[in-house]
Amino acid sequence: MSHMERNQKINLNGYECGYLLSFIYLHKDDEDTSELKNVIDQLIQIGWKIKEEAGVKVEKLPKGYFKLTDKDGNTFIRKPYGWEKNLFSNLTNRKEVS
């Protein structure tokens, strides 16, 4: 088995996951990120899992906006990031508003 075939683990907190994903996404036009697809997919899933575990409720609003509400009632409304656009159907803590 070559060194390229072994899986390696790194420890990241939620902030670091988001930062790394944002960094990769911001540079996707400068670099070919296709070889990082597996890493990107894992970071996306970790990010959504962190939101779910933290009690963040996600609503999909008209025109593609997301409404995120934390357990304290703080609410953020924003357009989804590029990597979030197709993930809404995979969330368990979601609600679609027409």
C-alpha positions as CSV (number, residue, x, y, z in Angstrom):
1,M,0.0,0.0,0.0
2,S,1.5,3.4,-1.0
3,H,1.4,6.3,1.4
4,M,-1.2,7.9,-0.8
5,E,-3.7,5.1,-0.1
6,R,-3.7,5.3,3.7
7,N,-6.3,7.4,5.5
8,Q,-5.0,10.0,7.9
9,K,-7.0,11.8,10.6
10,I,-6.8,15.3,11.8
11,N,-8.6,16.9,14.7
12,L,-10.6,20.1,14.0
13,N,-13.1,22.0,16.0
14,G,-16.2,23.6,14.4
15,Y,-14.5,26.9,13.7
16,E,-11.5,25.2,12.1
17,C,-13.8,23.1,9.9
18,G,-15.6,26.1,8.7
19,Y,-12.5,28.1,8.1
20,L,-10.8,25.3,6.1
21,L,-13.9,24.7,4.0
22,S,-14.2,28.5,3.3
23,F,-10.6,28.6,2.4
24,I,-10.9,25.8,0.0
25,Y,-14.1,27.2,-1.5
26,L,-12.7,30.7,-1.9
27,H,-9.7,29.3,-3.8
28,K,-11.6,26.8,-6.0
29,D,-11.3,29.1,-9.0
30,D,-7.5,29.5,-8.5
31,E,-6.8,25.8,-8.0
32,D,-8.2,22.5,-9.1
33,T,-10.0,21.3,-5.9
34,S,-11.3,18.0,-7.5
35,E,-8.7,16.0,-5.6
36,L,-10.1,17.4,-2.3
37,K,-13.7,16.4,-3.0
38,N,-13.6,13.7,-0.3
39,V,-12.2,16.2,2.3
40,I,-14.7,18.9,1.2
41,D,-17.7,16.4,1.6
42,Q,-16.5,15.4,5.0
43,L,-16.1,19.0,6.1
44,I,-19.6,19.8,4.9
45,Q,-21.1,16.9,6.8
46,I,-19.2,17.8,10.0
47,G,-20.4,21.3,9.8
48,W,-24.0,20.3,9.5
49,K,-23.6,17.7,12.3
50,I,-22.2,20.4,14.5
51,K,-25.2,22.7,13.8
52,E,-27.6,19.8,14.5
53,E,-25.9,18.9,17.8
54,A,-25.9,22.5,18.9
55,G,-29.6,22.7,18.3
56,V,-29.5,25.1,15.4
57,K,-32.7,24.9,13.4
58,V,-32.5,25.5,9.7
59,E,-35.4,26.7,7.5
60,K,-35.2,27.1,3.8
61,L,-37.0,30.4,2.9
62,P,-38.2,31.5,-0.5
63,K,-35.7,32.7,-3.1
64,G,-33.2,30.2,-1.7
65,Y,-32.4,31.9,1.6
66,F,-31.6,30.0,4.8
67,K,-32.9,31.0,8.2
68,L,-30.8,29.6,11.1
69,T,-32.0,29.9,14.6
70,D,-29.9,28.8,17.6
71,K,-31.2,27.4,20.9
72,D,-31.1,30.9,22.4
73,G,-33.3,32.3,19.6
74,N,-30.6,34.2,17.8
75,T,-31.6,34.2,14.1
76,F,-29.5,34.7,11.0
77,I,-31.0,34.9,7.5
78,R,-28.6,34.5,4.6
79,K,-28.1,33.0,1.2
80,P,-26.5,29.5,1.3
81,Y,-22.9,29.2,0.7
82,G,-22.0,27.4,-2.5
83,W,-21.4,24.1,-0.8
84,E,-24.7,24.3,1.1
85,K,-27.1,24.7,-1.9
86,N,-27.8,21.0,-2.4
87,L,-27.5,19.9,1.2
88,F,-30.9,21.1,2.6
89,S,-32.6,17.8,1.8
90,N,-30.1,15.9,4.0
91,L,-30.8,17.9,7.2
92,T,-32.9,16.4,9.9
93,N,-33.4,19.7,11.7
94,R,-35.0,21.5,8.8
95,K,-38.2,23.0,7.7
96,E,-39.1,24.4,4.3
97,V,-41.2,27.6,4.2
98,S,-43.1,28.5,1.1
